[in-house]
Amino acid sequence: MIDELAGLSKSPLGNPTRLAIALYLLSRERTTFSDMRKALKLTSGNLEFHLKALEDAGIVRTYHGFGRRPRKFVEITDKGTEELKEVLEILREAVGND
């Protein structure tokens, strides 16, 4: 258990902000950059920094699209969903919830 918890520090999802981003995305098919920024109360620069790290790790995907205006969309990947489930399982075991 200790080794698994220590290993989280090496995971992109070991960062609290990145974990919050992944959790936010898990319950949504996709979201806009703007909606996520507001919901998580992050600055644009801070969110962009963390999304870049998550995208580089293959956990999220960002792309531009159009609605009434150009928007940046964000979605969690299948790999991201699997990694998030693993992190949540490690945390669940650490706090003793089955």
Biopython code that builds the backbone (N, CA, C, O; Angstrom):
import numpy as np
from Bio.PDB.StructureBuilder import StructureBuilder

atoms = [
    (1, "MET", "N", (0.820, -1.194, 0.000)),
    (1, "MET", "CA", (0.000, 0.000, 0.000)),
    (1, "MET", "C", (0.867, 1.264, 0.000)),
    (1, "MET", "O", (0.587, 2.205, -0.742)),
    (2, "ILE", "N", (1.910, 1.289, 0.821)),
    (2, "ILE", "CA", (2.782, 2.462, 0.894)),
    (2, "ILE", "C", (3.440, 2.719, -0.456)),
    (2, "ILE", "O", (3.533, 3.864, -0.899)),
    (3, "ASP", "N", (3.895, 1.653, -1.110)),
    (3, "ASP", "CA", (4.530, 1.798, -2.424)),
    (3, "ASP", "C", (3.551, 2.346, -3.455)),
    (3, "ASP", "O", (3.919, 3.178, -4.284)),
    (4, "GLU", "N", (2.304, 1.880, -3.405)),
    (4, "GLU", "CA", (1.296, 2.365, -4.348)),
    (4, "GLU", "C", (1.008, 3.845, -4.126)),
    (4, "GLU", "O", (0.887, 4.610, -5.083)),
    (5, "LEU", "N", (0.898, 4.245, -2.864)),
    (5, "LEU", "CA", (0.667, 5.661, -2.562)),
    (5, "LEU", "C", (1.856, 6.512, -2.998)),
    (5, "LEU", "O", (1.683, 7.599, -3.550)),
    (6, "ALA", "N", (3.055, 6.015, -2.747)),
    (6, "ALA", "CA", (4.250, 6.752, -3.154)),
    (6, "ALA", "C", (4.315, 6.864, -4.677)),
    (6, "ALA", "O", (4.772, 7.877, -5.206)),
    (7, "GLY", "N", (3.867, 5.843, -5.370)),
    (7, "GLY", "CA", (3.867, 5.857, -6.822)),
    (7, "GLY", "C", (2.944, 6.909, -7.414)),
    (7, "GLY", "O", (3.138, 7.336, -8.552)),
    (8, "LEU", "N", (1.946, 7.328, -6.655)),
    (8, "LEU", "CA", (1.036, 8.363, -7.148)),
    (8, "LEU", "C", (1.761, 9.678, -7.416)),
    (8, "LEU", "O", (1.351, 10.458, -8.275)),
    (9, "SER", "N", (2.836, 9.914, -6.678)),
    (9, "SER", "CA", (3.569, 11.170, -6.883)),
    (9, "SER", "C", (4.213, 11.228, -8.266)),
    (9, "SER", "O", (4.516, 12.313, -8.763)),
    (10, "LYS", "N", (4.420, 10.082, -8.883)),
    (10, "LYS", "CA", (5.010, 10.035, -10.221)),
    (10, "LYS", "C", (3.944, 10.069, -11.321)),
    (10, "LYS", "O", (4.259, 10.287, -12.490)),
    (11, "SER", "N", (2.714, 9.857, -10.947)),
    (11, "SER", "CA", (1.615, 9.857, -11.902)),
    (11, "SER", "C", (1.159, 11.287, -12.176)),
    (11, "SER", "O", (1.166, 12.122, -11.271)),
    (12, "PRO", "N", (0.764, 11.576, -13.411)),
    (12, "PRO", "CA", (0.196, 12.906, -13.676)),
    (12, "PRO", "C", (-1.028, 13.182, -12.796)),
    (12, "PRO", "O", (-1.326, 14.334, -12.482)),
    (13, "LEU", "N", (-1.733, 12.117, -12.402)),
    (13, "LEU", "CA", (-2.915, 12.293, -11.566)),
    (13, "LEU", "C", (-2.569, 12.387, -10.081)),
    (13, "LEU", "O", (-3.466, 12.484, -9.244)),
    (14, "GLY", "N", (-1.291, 12.360, -9.749)),
    (14, "GLY", "CA", (-0.854, 12.545, -8.365)),
    (14, "GLY", "C", (-0.912, 14.003, -7.940)),
    (14, "GLY", "O", (-0.810, 14.307, -6.752)),
    (15, "ASN", "N", (-1.072, 14.897, -8.888)),
    (15, "ASN", "CA", (-1.204, 16.325, -8.610)),
    (15, "ASN", "C", (-2.676, 16.624, -8.320)),
    (15, "ASN", "O", (-3.540, 16.220, -9.098)),
    (16, "PRO", "N", (-2.982, 17.317, -7.227)),
    (16, "PRO", "CA", (-4.392, 17.557, -6.860)),
    (16, "PRO", "C", (-5.202, 18.283, -7.937)),
    (16, "PRO", "O", (-6.371, 17.961, -8.149)),
    (17, "THR", "N", (-4.604, 19.242, -8.608)),
    (17, "THR", "CA", (-5.331, 19.980, -9.647)),
    (17, "THR", "C", (-5.625, 19.066, -10.831)),
    (17, "THR", "O", (-6.724, 19.106, -11.385)),
    (18, "ARG", "N", (-4.662, 18.250, -11.222)),
    (18, "ARG", "CA", (-4.869, 17.334, -12.347)),
    (18, "ARG", "C", (-5.872, 16.244, -11.994)),
    (18, "ARG", "O", (-6.648, 15.809, -12.845)),
    (19, "LEU", "N", (-5.856, 15.810, -10.755)),
    (19, "LEU", "CA", (-6.846, 14.837, -10.306)),
    (19, "LEU", "C", (-8.240, 15.455, -10.363)),
    (19, "LEU", "O", (-9.189, 14.797, -10.791)),
    (20, "ALA", "N", (-8.374, 16.708, -9.937)),
    (20, "ALA", "CA", (-9.666, 17.396, -9.986)),
    (20, "ALA", "C", (-10.156, 17.536, -11.429)),
    (20, "ALA", "O", (-11.346, 17.374, -11.697)),
    (21, "ILE", "N", (-9.256, 17.833, -12.343)),
    (21, "ILE", "CA", (-9.620, 17.944, -13.756)),
    (21, "ILE", "C", (-10.157, 16.614, -14.267)),
    (21, "ILE", "O", (-11.201, 16.572, -14.918)),
    (22, "ALA", "N", (-9.449, 15.531, -13.975)),
    (22, "ALA", "CA", (-9.874, 14.203, -14.438)),
    (22, "ALA", "C", (-11.215, 13.804, -13.823)),
    (22, "ALA", "O", (-12.073, 13.248, -14.509)),
    (23, "LEU", "N", (-11.395, 14.083, -12.541)),
    (23, "LEU", "CA", (-12.667, 13.773, -11.885)),
    (23, "LEU", "C", (-13.805, 14.578, -12.495)),
    (23, "LEU", "O", (-14.901, 14.054, -12.698)),
    (24, "TYR", "N", (-13.551, 15.834, -12.785)),
    (24, "TYR", "CA", (-14.561, 16.689, -13.415)),
    (24, "TYR", "C", (-14.959, 16.115, -14.774)),
    (24, "TYR", "O", (-16.139, 16.091, -15.123)),
    (25, "LEU", "N", (-13.977, 15.657, -15.529)),
    (25, "LEU", "CA", (-14.249, 15.136, -16.870)),
    (25, "LEU", "C", (-14.909, 13.763, -16.854)),
    (25, "LEU", "O", (-15.635, 13.415, -17.785)),
    (26, "LEU", "N", (-14.666, 12.990, -15.818)),
    (26, "LEU", "CA", (-15.177, 11.619, -15.772)),
    (26, "LEU", "C", (-16.699, 11.572, -15.900)),
    (26, "LEU", "O", (-17.238, 10.664, -16.533)),
    (27, "SER", "N", (-17.385, 12.532, -15.312)),
    (27, "SER", "CA", (-18.850, 12.512, -15.326)),
    (27, "SER", "C", (-19.444, 13.234, -16.533)),
    (27, "SER", "O", (-20.662, 13.378, -16.635)),
    (28, "ARG", "N", (-18.584, 13.687, -17.447)),
    (28, "ARG", "CA", (-19.060, 14.420, -18.618)),
    (28, "ARG", "C", (-18.518, 13.780, -19.887)),
    (28, "ARG", "O", (-17.425, 13.213, -19.886)),
    (29, "GLU", "N", (-19.260, 13.868, -20.937)),
    (29, "GLU", "CA", (-18.752, 13.386, -22.222)),
    (29, "GLU", "C", (-17.631, 14.292, -22.693)),
    (29, "GLU", "O", (-16.595, 13.828, -23.168)),
    (30, "ARG", "N", (-17.850, 15.568, -22.557)),
    (30, "ARG", "CA", (-16.842, 16.578, -22.869)),
    (30, "ARG", "C", (-17.284, 17.871, -22.217)),
    (30, "ARG", "O", (-18.425, 18.000, -21.774)),
    (31, "THR", "N", (-16.378, 18.820, -22.164)),
    (31, "THR", "CA", (-16.700, 20.131, -21.610)),
    (31, "THR", "C", (-15.882, 21.167, -22.353)),
    (31, "THR", "O", (-14.953, 20.839, -23.091)),
    (32, "THR", "N", (-16.240, 22.409, -22.149)),
    (32, "THR", "CA", (-15.438, 23.469, -22.746)),
    (32, "THR", "C", (-14.381, 23.899, -21.752)),
    (32, "THR", "O", (-14.534, 23.742, -20.540)),
    (33, "PHE", "N", (-13.314, 24.442, -22.287)),
    (33, "PHE", "CA", (-12.236, 24.980, -21.465)),
    (33, "PHE", "C", (-12.810, 26.009, -20.490)),
    (33, "PHE", "O", (-12.490, 26.000, -19.302)),
    (34, "SER", "N", (-13.650, 26.882, -21.005)),
    (34, "SER", "CA", (-14.226, 27.963, -20.197)),
    (34, "SER", "C", (-15.071, 27.431, -19.043)),
    (34, "SER", "O", (-14.948, 27.901, -17.912)),
    (35, "ASP", "N", (-15.933, 26.445, -19.330)),
    (35, "ASP", "CA", (-16.769, 25.876, -18.266)),
    (35, "ASP", "C", (-15.922, 25.196, -17.199)),
    (35, "ASP", "O", (-16.205, 25.315, -16.007)),
    (36, "MET", "N", (-14.893, 24.489, -17.623)),
    (36, "MET", "CA", (-14.023, 23.818, -16.665)),
    (36, "MET", "C", (-13.256, 24.830, -15.815)),
    (36, "MET", "O", (-13.118, 24.657, -14.604)),
    (37, "ARG", "N", (-12.768, 25.865, -16.448)),
    (37, "ARG", "CA", (-12.027, 26.902, -15.723)),
    (37, "ARG", "C", (-12.895, 27.513, -14.635)),
    (37, "ARG", "O", (-12.441, 27.702, -13.507)),
    (38, "LYS", "N", (-14.126, 27.817, -14.966)),
    (38, "LYS", "CA", (-15.049, 28.413, -13.985)),
    (38, "LYS", "C", (-15.397, 27.429, -12.878)),
    (38, "LYS", "O", (-15.388, 27.791, -11.701)),
    (39, "ALA", "N", (-15.705, 26.178, -13.248)),
    (39, "ALA", "CA", (-16.107, 25.175, -12.256)),
    (39, "ALA", "C", (-14.994, 24.866, -11.264)),
    (39, "ALA", "O", (-15.247, 24.682, -10.073)),
    (40, "LEU", "N", (-13.756, 24.810, -11.762)),
    (40, "LEU", "CA", (-12.630, 24.464, -10.886)),
    (40, "LEU", "C", (-11.945, 25.687, -10.291)),
    (40, "LEU", "O", (-11.006, 25.571, -9.503)),
    (41, "LYS", "N", (-12.430, 26.862, -10.684)),
    (41, "LYS", "CA", (-11.893, 28.126, -10.160)),
    (41, "LYS", "C", (-10.390, 28.260, -10.396)),
    (41, "LYS", "O", (-9.616, 28.557, -9.486)),
    (42, "LEU", "N", (-10.007, 28.028, -11.660)),
    (42, "LEU", "CA", (-8.604, 28.127, -12.054)),
    (42, "LEU", "C", (-8.427, 29.283, -13.030)),
    (42, "LEU", "O", (-9.366, 29.668, -13.726)),
    (43, "THR", "N", (-7.235, 29.825, -13.074)),
    (43, "THR", "CA", (-6.946, 30.820, -14.097)),
    (43, "THR", "C", (-6.755, 30.096, -15.424)),
    (43, "THR", "O", (-6.492, 28.893, -15.451)),
    (44, "SER", "N", (-6.888, 30.822, -16.506)),
    (44, "SER", "CA", (-6.703, 30.209, -17.824)),
    (44, "SER", "C", (-5.303, 29.618, -17.960)),
    (44, "SER", "O", (-5.142, 28.508, -18.468)),
    (45, "GLY", "N", (-4.299, 30.349, -17.510)),
    (45, "GLY", "CA", (-2.922, 29.880, -17.604)),
    (45, "GLY", "C", (-2.678, 28.622, -16.789)),
    (45, "GLY", "O", (-1.995, 27.702, -17.238)),
    (46, "ASN", "N", (-3.241, 28.590, -15.590)),
    (46, "ASN", "CA", (-3.068, 27.428, -14.716)),
    (46, "ASN", "C", (-3.752, 26.209, -15.320)),
    (46, "ASN", "O", (-3.172, 25.124, -15.338)),
    (47, "LEU", "N", (-4.973, 26.370, -15.813)),
    (47, "LEU", "CA", (-5.676, 25.250, -16.424)),
    (47, "LEU", "C", (-4.942, 24.771, -17.680)),
    (47, "LEU", "O", (-4.811, 23.568, -17.903)),
    (48, "GLU", "N", (-4.475, 25.698, -18.484)),
    (48, "GLU", "CA", (-3.744, 25.337, -19.706)),
    (48, "GLU", "C", (-2.490, 24.531, -19.365)),
    (48, "GLU", "O", (-2.186, 23.543, -20.034)),
    (49, "PHE", "N", (-1.765, 24.949, -18.333)),
    (49, "PHE", "CA", (-0.555, 24.248, -17.888)),
    (49, "PHE", "C", (-0.864, 22.795, -17.516)),
    (49, "PHE", "O", (-0.170, 21.874, -17.948)),
    (50, "HIS", "N", (-1.907, 22.601, -16.713)),
    (50, "HIS", "CA", (-2.250, 21.251, -16.254)),
    (50, "HIS", "C", (-2.838, 20.402, -17.374)),
    (50, "HIS", "O", (-2.576, 19.202, -17.439)),
    (51, "LEU", "N", (-3.627, 21.006, -18.252)),
    (51, "LEU", "CA", (-4.164, 20.253, -19.384)),
    (51, "LEU", "C", (-3.047, 19.782, -20.310)),
    (51, "LEU", "O", (-3.106, 18.675, -20.844)),
    (52, "LYS", "N", (-2.047, 20.608, -20.497)),
    (52, "LYS", "CA", (-0.912, 20.232, -21.346)),
    (52, "LYS", "C", (-0.232, 18.985, -20.788)),
    (52, "LYS", "O", (0.077, 18.057, -21.535)),
    (53, "ALA", "N", (0.000, 18.964, -19.477)),
    (53, "ALA", "CA", (0.636, 17.799, -18.846)),
    (53, "ALA", "C", (-0.242, 16.558, -18.986)),
    (53, "ALA", "O", (0.262, 15.467, -19.251)),
    (54, "LEU", "N", (-1.542, 16.720, -18.810)),
    (54, "LEU", "CA", (-2.454, 15.585, -18.935)),
    (54, "LEU", "C", (-2.564, 15.118, -20.381)),
    (54, "LEU", "O", (-2.673, 13.920, -20.642)),
    (55, "GLU", "N", (-2.537, 16.051, -21.309)),
    (55, "GLU", "CA", (-2.603, 15.682, -22.724)),
    (55, "GLU", "C", (-1.320, 14.962, -23.152)),
    (55, "GLU", "O", (-1.373, 13.979, -23.890)),
    (56, "ASP", "N", (-0.184, 15.451, -22.691)),
    (56, "ASP", "CA", (1.095, 14.796, -23.001)),
    (56, "ASP", "C", (1.130, 13.361, -22.473)),
    (56, "ASP", "O", (1.775, 12.494, -23.063)),
    (57, "ALA", "N", (0.434, 13.115, -21.363)),
    (57, "ALA", "CA", (0.389, 11.776, -20.768)),
    (57, "ALA", "C", (-0.719, 10.911, -21.385)),
    (57, "ALA", "O", (-0.855, 9.738, -21.036)),
    (58, "GLY", "N", (-1.501, 11.478, -22.291)),
    (58, "GLY", "CA", (-2.569, 10.723, -22.941)),
    (58, "GLY", "C", (-3.830, 10.579, -22.108)),
    (58, "GLY", "O", (-4.672, 9.729, -22.400)),
    (59, "ILE", "N", (-3.971, 11.396, -21.077)),
    (59, "ILE", "CA", (-5.112, 11.289, -20.168)),
    (59, "ILE", "C", (-6.305, 12.106, -20.654)),
    (59, "ILE", "O", (-7.453, 11.706, -20.459)),
    (60, "VAL", "N", (-6.043, 13.238, -21.279)),
    (60, "VAL", "CA", (-7.116, 14.051, -21.850)),
    (60, "VAL", "C", (-6.794, 14.374, -23.298)),
    (60, "VAL", "O", (-5.662, 14.228, -23.758)),
    (61, "ARG", "N", (-7.815, 14.812, -23.993)),
    (61, "ARG", "CA", (-7.673, 15.265, -25.369)),
    (61, "ARG", "C", (-8.342, 16.622, -25.466)),
    (61, "ARG", "O", (-9.455, 16.806, -24.973)),
    (62, "THR", "N", (-7.672, 17.574, -26.098)),
    (62, "THR", "CA", (-8.267, 18.881, -26.331)),
    (62, "THR", "C", (-8.376, 19.106, -27.830)),
    (62, "THR", "O", (-7.557, 18.612, -28.606)),
    (63, "TYR", "N", (-9.374, 19.842, -28.222)),
    (63, "TYR", "CA", (-9.555, 20.172, -29.632)),
    (63, "TYR", "C", (-10.419, 21.416, -29.741)),
    (63, "TYR", "O", (-11.136, 21.777, -28.807)),
    (64, "HIS", "N", (-10.341, 22.053, -30.875)),
    (64, "HIS", "CA", (-11.131, 23.259, -31.114)),
    (64, "HIS", "C", (-12.328, 22.914, -31.979)),
    (64, "HIS", "O", (-12.238, 22.096, -32.895)),
    (65, "GLY", "N", (-13.441, 23.545, -31.675)),
    (65, "GLY", "CA", (-14.665, 23.337, -32.425)),
    (65, "GLY", "C", (-15.471, 24.620, -32.451)),
    (65, "GLY", "O", (-15.067, 25.641, -31.894)),
    (66, "PHE", "N", (-16.589, 24.550, -33.092)),
    (66, "PHE", "CA", (-17.437, 25.731, -33.227)),
    (66, "PHE", "C", (-18.840, 25.425, -32.753)),
    (66, "PHE", "O", (-19.382, 24.353, -33.023)),
    (67, "GLY", "N", (-19.407, 26.348, -32.063)),
    (67, "GLY", "CA", (-20.815, 26.353, -31.691)),
    (67, "GLY", "C", (-21.307, 27.687, -32.203)),
    (67, "GLY", "O", (-21.295, 27.946, -33.406)),
    (68, "ARG", "N", (-21.731, 28.514, -31.307)),
    (68, "ARG", "CA", (-22.056, 29.889, -31.695)),
    (68, "ARG", "C", (-20.783, 30.687, -31.942)),
    (68, "ARG", "O", (-20.792, 31.726, -32.602)),
    (69, "ARG", "N", (-19.681, 30.164, -31.386)),
    (69, "ARG", "CA", (-18.368, 30.803, -31.541)),
    (69, "ARG", "C", (-17.297, 29.735, -31.366)),
    (69, "ARG", "O", (-17.589, 28.635, -30.898)),
    (70, "PRO", "N", (-16.060, 30.051, -31.740)),
    (70, "PRO", "CA", (-14.999, 29.051, -31.549)),
    (70, "PRO", "C", (-14.812, 28.718, -30.068)),
    (70, "PRO", "O", (-14.859, 29.597, -29.208)),
    (71, "ARG", "N", (-14.604, 27.453, -29.796)),
    (71, "ARG", "CA", (-14.404, 27.007, -28.414)),
    (71, "ARG", "C", (-13.337, 25.932, -28.365)),
    (71, "ARG", "O", (-13.080, 25.232, -29.344)),
    (72, "LYS", "N", (-12.723, 25.820, -27.195)),
    (72, "LYS", "CA", (-11.783, 24.729, -26.948)),
    (72, "LYS", "C", (-12.517, 23.699, -26.099)),
    (72, "LYS", "O", (-13.063, 24.021, -25.043)),
    (73, "PHE", "N", (-12.525, 22.459, -26.573)),
    (73, "PHE", "CA", (-13.183, 21.372, -25.864)),
    (73, "PHE", "C", (-12.147, 20.456, -25.223)),
    (73, "PHE", "O", (-11.022, 20.329, -25.704)),
    (74, "VAL", "N", (-12.555, 19.822, -24.126)),
    (74, "VAL", "CA", (-11.682, 18.903, -23.396)),
    (74, "VAL", "C", (-12.482, 17.650, -23.073)),
    (74, "VAL", "O", (-13.637, 17.727, -22.655)),
    (75, "GLU", "N", (-11.853, 16.498, -23.270)),
    (75, "GLU", "CA", (-12.491, 15.242, -22.880)),
    (75, "GLU", "C", (-11.443, 14.287, -22.335)),
    (75, "GLU", "O", (-10.266, 14.366, -22.685)),
    (76, "ILE", "N", (-11.887, 13.390, -21.477)),
    (76, "ILE", "CA", (-10.988, 12.388, -20.922)),
    (76, "ILE", "C", (-10.883, 11.236, -21.926)),
    (76, "ILE", "O", (-11.866, 10.889, -22.581)),
    (77, "THR", "N", (-9.712, 10.655, -22.042)),
    (77, "THR", "CA", (-9.501, 9.532, -22.957)),
    (77, "THR", "C", (-9.813, 8.219, -22.237)),
    (77, "THR", "O", (-9.996, 8.194, -21.020)),
    (78, "ASP", "N", (-9.870, 7.141, -23.002)),
    (78, "ASP", "CA", (-10.054, 5.820, -22.386)),
    (78, "ASP", "C", (-8.892, 5.520, -21.440)),
    (78, "ASP", "O", (-9.091, 4.986, -20.349)),
    (79, "LYS", "N", (-7.683, 5.868, -21.869)),
    (79, "LYS", "CA", (-6.506, 5.669, -21.011)),
    (79, "LYS", "C", (-6.654, 6.486, -19.731)),
    (79, "LYS", "O", (-6.333, 6.005, -18.644)),
    (80, "GLY", "N", (-7.137, 7.711, -19.857)),
    (80, "GLY", "CA", (-7.330, 8.570, -18.689)),
    (80, "GLY", "C", (-8.351, 7.995, -17.727)),
    (80, "GLY", "O", (-8.163, 8.044, -16.511)),
    (81, "THR", "N", (-9.425, 7.452, -18.265)),
    (81, "THR", "CA", (-10.453, 6.842, -17.420)),
    (81, "THR", "C", (-9.879, 5.660, -16.648)),
    (81, "THR", "O", (-10.136, 5.508, -15.454)),
    (82, "GLU", "N", (-9.108, 4.827, -17.328)),
    (82, "GLU", "CA", (-8.506, 3.673, -16.666)),
    (82, "GLU", "C", (-7.515, 4.095, -15.585)),
    (82, "GLU", "O", (-7.524, 3.544, -14.485)),
    (83, "GLU", "N", (-6.663, 5.070, -15.895)),
    (83, "GLU", "CA", (-5.687, 5.535, -14.897)),
    (83, "GLU", "C", (-6.380, 6.174, -13.708)),
    (83, "GLU", "O", (-5.957, 5.992, -12.567)),
    (84, "LEU", "N", (-7.443, 6.922, -13.971)),
    (84, "LEU", "CA", (-8.182, 7.542, -12.878)),
    (84, "LEU", "C", (-8.810, 6.482, -11.985)),
    (84, "LEU", "O", (-8.788, 6.619, -10.762)),
    (85, "LYS", "N", (-9.364, 5.438, -12.567)),
    (85, "LYS", "CA", (-9.942, 4.351, -11.769)),
    (85, "LYS", "C", (-8.885, 3.688, -10.898)),
    (85, "LYS", "O", (-9.157, 3.346, -9.748)),
    (86, "GLU", "N", (-7.686, 3.506, -11.431)),
    (86, "GLU", "CA", (-6.599, 2.914, -10.645)),
    (86, "GLU", "C", (-6.221, 3.815, -9.470)),
    (86, "GLU", "O", (-6.019, 3.333, -8.356)),
    (87, "VAL", "N", (-6.127, 5.109, -9.715)),
    (87, "VAL", "CA", (-5.790, 6.056, -8.647)),
    (87, "VAL", "C", (-6.882, 6.051, -7.580)),
    (87, "VAL", "O", (-6.585, 6.041, -6.386)),
    (88, "LEU", "N", (-8.130, 6.057, -8.006)),
    (88, "LEU", "CA", (-9.232, 6.053, -7.045)),
    (88, "LEU", "C", (-9.241, 4.781, -6.207)),
    (88, "LEU", "O", (-9.559, 4.820, -5.018)),
    (89, "GLU", "N", (-8.893, 3.649, -6.825)),
    (89, "GLU", "CA", (-8.828, 2.388, -6.083)),
    (89, "GLU", "C", (-7.719, 2.433, -5.029)),
    (89, "GLU", "O", (-7.916, 1.973, -3.904)),
    (90, "ILE", "N", (-6.577, 2.974, -5.380)),
    (90, "ILE", "CA", (-5.469, 3.113, -4.426)),
    (90, "ILE", "C", (-5.898, 3.992, -3.259)),
    (90, "ILE", "O", (-5.641, 3.665, -2.100)),
    (91, "LEU", "N", (-6.547, 5.102, -3.566)),
    (91, "LEU", "CA", (-7.015, 6.020, -2.505)),
    (91, "LEU", "C", (-8.102, 5.370, -1.647)),
    (91, "LEU", "O", (-8.119, 5.544, -0.429)),
    (92, "ARG", "N", (-9.004, 4.626, -2.281)),
    (92, "ARG", "CA", (-10.065, 3.937, -1.548)),
    (92, "ARG", "C", (-9.451, 2.938, -0.558)),
    (92, "ARG", "O", (-9.866, 2.865, 0.599)),
    (93, "GLU", "N", (-8.468, 2.177, -1.021)),
    (93, "GLU", "CA", (-7.812, 1.204, -0.134)),
    (93, "GLU", "C", (-7.065, 1.904, 0.999)),
    (93, "GLU", "O", (-7.018, 1.400, 2.121)),
    (94, "ALA", "N", (-6.484, 3.058, 0.707)),
    (94, "ALA", "CA", (-5.725, 3.784, 1.723)),
    (94, "ALA", "C", (-6.601, 4.280, 2.859)),
    (94, "ALA", "O", (-6.158, 4.343, 4.006)),
    (95, "VAL", "N", (-7.848, 4.632, 2.547)),
    (95, "VAL", "CA", (-8.739, 5.132, 3.601)),
    (95, "VAL", "C", (-9.635, 4.031, 4.163)),
    (95, "VAL", "O", (-10.433, 4.267, 5.071)),
    (96, "GLY", "N", (-9.493, 2.825, 3.612)),
    (96, "GLY", "CA", (-10.194, 1.682, 4.181)),
    (96, "GLY", "C", (-11.635, 1.540, 3.765)),
    (96, "GLY", "O", (-12.388, 0.831, 4.432)),
    (97, "ASN", "N", (-12.058, 2.186, 2.684)),
    (97, "ASN", "CA", (-13.440, 2.016, 2.195)),
    (97, "ASN", "C", (-13.464, 0.934, 1.141)),
    (97, "ASN", "O", (-12.645, 0.939, 0.222)),
    (98, "ASP", "N", (-14.384, 0.020, 1.264)),
    (98, "ASP", "CA", (-14.512, -1.065, 0.272)),
    (98, "ASP", "C", (-15.578, -0.749, -0.731)),
    (98, "ASP", "O", (-15.826, -1.544, -1.638)),
]
sb = StructureBuilder()
sb.init_structure("model")
sb.init_model(0)
sb.init_chain("A")
sb.init_seg("    ")
for serial, (resi, resn, name, xyz) in enumerate(atoms, 1):
    if name == "N":
        sb.init_residue(resn, " ", resi, " ")
    sb.init_atom(name, np.array(xyz, "f"), 0.0, 1.0, " ", f" {name:<3s}", serial, name[0])
structure = sb.get_structure()
